[in-house]
Amino acid sequence: YDLIVIDAFSSDVIPSHLLTREAVAMYRTRLKPRGVITFHVSNRFFDLTPVLARVADDLGLVAYVRDDRDVPPERAAEAKRASTWVVLAGESADLGQLASAAPRWTRLASSIRERVWTDDYVNVLGALAD
C-alpha cells in the first residue's frame, strides 16, 4: 500500500496493541517503498503523540503531527471536529509537501526517557492528557 490509515483511538478505550513497535513494524511490511502510515489519534483523555514519536524513533522513522484544535463556527456547522493526526514515514521526503507545511504539520521529537510501547509493555496511564 502507499498509505495505511489507523483510526481507532477516539473512544474511552485505547486499543494499545495498534500502537506498539511490533504493530508499526508490521504495518511497514505492508507498505510500498516511500509509503506512509497515518494515525487519527484524537482523544479526550489520552495524548498518543508521544507514544508514536517514541515508536517512530525506535524504528528509525520520522513522525509529524497536525493538531487541528481550533474549528471555526462555520466549519463546526459543516460537522468538522477538532482532530489530531500523526504520520510516520521512512524519511521526510516520503511525505512530500506535508513535511514542509509548517505550522500545520510539525515534526515530533521523541523522548528517549519514555519507554517504547511493545507487545510486552504499554503504559496507558503515562499517556493520560494533561
C-alpha positions in Angstrom: 0.0 0.0 0.0 1.0 3.6 -0.5 -1.0 4.7 2.6 -2.3 2.9 5.7 -4.7 4.8 7.9 -5.3 3.7 11.5 -8.4 5.3 13.0 -9.3 3.6 16.3 -8.5 5.9 19.2 -11.3 8.3 19.8 -13.2 6.2 22.3 -12.5 5.9 26.0 -10.7 2.6 25.5 -7.4 2.7 23.7 -6.5 -0.3 21.5 -2.9 -0.1 22.6 -1.9 -3.1 20.6 -2.2 -0.9 17.5 0.4 1.5 18.8 3.3 -0.9 19.6 6.7 -1.1 18.0 5.7 -4.6 16.7 2.4 -3.3 15.2 4.0 -0.4 13.4 6.8 -2.7 12.1 4.1 -5.0 10.7 2.3 -2.1 9.1 5.6 -1.2 7.4 5.9 -4.6 5.8 2.6 -3.9 4.0 3.8 -0.5 2.6 5.3 0.2 -0.7 8.7 2.0 -0.7 8.0 5.6 0.4 4.7 4.5 1.9 3.1 6.4 4.8 1.3 5.3 8.0 -1.3 7.7 9.3 -2.9 7.6 12.7 -6.0 9.6 13.7 -5.3 9.9 17.5 -7.9 12.4 18.6 -9.0 11.6 22.1 -10.4 13.5 25.1 -8.3 11.7 27.7 -5.1 10.5 26.1 -2.2 12.1 24.3 -0.9 9.4 22.0 1.5 11.6 20.0 4.5 11.0 22.3 3.8 7.3 22.1 4.0 7.3 18.3 7.0 9.7 18.4 8.9 7.1 20.6 7.9 4.2 18.4 8.9 6.1 15.2 12.3 6.9 16.8 12.8 3.3 17.8 12.1 2.1 14.3 14.1 4.8 12.5 11.1 6.6 11.1 10.1 10.3 11.0 6.9 11.4 12.7 4.9 14.5 12.0 1.7 15.8 13.8 -1.1 18.0 12.9 -3.3 19.3 15.7 -6.5 20.9 14.4 -8.0 22.0 17.7 -9.4 25.4 16.6 -12.5 24.8 14.5 -14.2 28.0 13.3 -18.0 28.1 13.9 -18.8 27.9 10.2 -16.7 24.7 9.9 -18.3 23.2 13.0 -21.7 23.8 11.4 -20.4 21.7 8.5 -19.6 18.9 11.0 -15.9 19.5 11.2 -14.5 18.5 14.6 -11.2 19.0 16.3 -8.7 16.3 15.4 -5.1 15.2 15.8 -3.2 13.2 13.1 0.2 11.7 13.2 2.0 10.4 10.1 5.0 8.1 10.1 7.4 7.6 7.1 10.8 6.3 6.4 12.1 9.8 5.8 10.7 13.3 5.5 11.0 13.2 1.7 8.4 10.4 1.6 5.9 12.9 2.9 6.3 15.4 0.1 4.9 18.8 0.8 3.4 17.8 4.0 6.8 17.8 5.7 7.3 21.4 4.8 3.8 22.6 5.5 4.7 24.2 8.9 3.0 25.3 11.0 0.2 22.9 10.0 2.4 19.8 10.4 5.3 19.8 12.8 8.0 17.1 13.3 7.6 15.1 16.5 10.7 14.7 18.7 10.9 11.6 20.8 11.8 11.5 24.4 14.1 8.5 24.9 13.4 8.7 28.6 10.0 7.3 27.7 9.9 3.5 27.3 8.8 2.4 23.8 5.4 0.6 23.8 5.8 -3.0 22.8 3.6 -6.1 22.7 5.1 -6.7 26.2 4.9 -3.2 27.6 2.3 -0.5 27.5 1.9 2.5 29.9 -1.7 3.8 29.3 -1.6 5.9 32.5 1.5 7.6 31.2 -0.4 8.6 28.1 -3.1 10.5 30.0 -3.5 14.0 28.7 -2.7 17.0 30.9 
